[in-house]
Amino acid sequence: MDLRVYFQKLKQLETTIEEVFPIIVSHETPDGGKPGVFTQVNKSSAAKLVLEGKARLATLEEAEQFSSQMIKEKEEAHRAALAGRVQLNLVSEQDLRAIKTVLKGAKKE
């Protein structure tokens, strides 16, 4: 393939992509590419993969489903990270006595 033609097609395809970070769906390729894998990439990478036949742009429904799945997975990962944290406060003996004194005074009222 003539390089000029290739880059002209690449540039033309890139201008037709509306999203800044489009979602693509991979095709099976002879070099081990797995079909049906969704990925969010930049415009130039999407145009290159589509032009080379390694992927296609996701439909609007597929893109929305992928985005909602990514949001859900991010929230789950965030919750798991928070659950893994242990909060520990060290209190000196003097501070503990002061806290007990304050609590006893609050109970009497």
C-alpha positions in Angstrom: 0.0 0.0 0.0 1.2 3.5 -0.8 2.1 5.3 2.4 0.5 8.6 1.1 -2.8 6.8 0.5 -2.6 5.1 3.8 -2.1 8.3 5.8 -4.8 10.1 3.7 -7.3 7.4 4.6 -6.2 7.5 8.2 -6.6 11.2 8.5 -10.0 11.1 6.7 -11.2 8.3 9.0 -10.0 10.2 12.1 -12.0 13.3 11.1 -15.2 11.2 10.8 -14.9 10.0 14.4 -16.9 12.4 16.6 -15.8 11.3 20.1 -12.5 12.4 21.6 -12.0 8.9 23.2 -14.1 6.5 21.1 -14.9 2.9 22.2 -13.8 0.2 19.8 -14.5 -3.5 19.5 -11.7 -5.8 18.5 -11.8 -8.3 15.7 -10.1 -11.7 15.7 -6.7 -11.3 14.0 -4.1 -13.8 12.8 -1.6 -12.4 15.3 -3.7 -13.5 18.3 -6.2 -10.6 18.6 -9.3 -11.7 20.5 -12.7 -10.8 19.1 -15.3 -8.7 21.0 -13.0 -6.9 23.4 -14.1 -3.4 24.2 -11.5 -0.7 24.7 -11.6 3.1 24.9 -8.8 4.8 23.0 -7.9 8.1 21.5 -9.1 9.1 18.0 -5.9 8.4 16.2 -5.5 4.9 17.7 -9.1 4.1 16.9 -8.7 5.3 13.3 -5.6 3.2 12.9 -7.1 0.0 14.3 -10.3 0.4 12.2 -8.3 1.1 9.0 -6.1 -1.9 9.6 -9.2 -4.1 10.2 -8.2 -5.0 13.7 -11.3 -3.3 15.3 -14.5 -1.5 14.6 -16.2 1.5 16.3 -18.7 0.4 18.9 -22.4 1.3 18.3 -24.0 3.9 20.5 -25.8 1.1 22.5 -22.6 -0.9 23.0 -20.6 2.3 24.0 -23.3 3.2 26.6 -23.3 -0.3 28.0 -19.5 -0.4 28.1 -19.3 3.0 29.9 -21.9 2.0 32.5 -20.0 -1.3 33.1 -16.8 0.7 33.6 -18.5 3.1 36.0 -19.9 0.1 38.0 -16.5 -1.7 38.1 -14.8 1.6 39.3 -17.3 2.0 42.1 -16.9 -1.6 43.2 -13.1 -1.2 43.2 -13.4 2.0 45.2 -15.6 0.2 47.8 -13.2 -2.7 48.0 -10.3 -0.3 48.5 -12.2 1.5 51.3 -13.1 -1.8 52.9 -9.5 -2.9 53.0 -8.4 0.2 54.9 -8.0 0.0 58.7 -8.2 3.2 60.6 -6.2 3.2 63.7 -5.9 6.1 66.2 -3.3 6.0 69.0 -4.4 7.7 72.2 -2.0 8.4 75.0 -3.0 7.4 78.5 -3.2 11.1 79.5 -5.6 11.8 76.6 -7.7 8.7 77.5 -8.2 10.0 81.0 -9.2 13.4 79.7 -11.7 11.8 77.4 -13.2 9.7 80.2 -13.5 12.8 82.4 -15.3 14.7 79.7 -17.7 11.7 79.1 -18.4 11.3 82.8 -19.3 15.1 83.0 -21.6 14.7 80.0 -23.4 11.7 81.6 -24.1 13.6 84.8 -25.9 16.4 82.9 
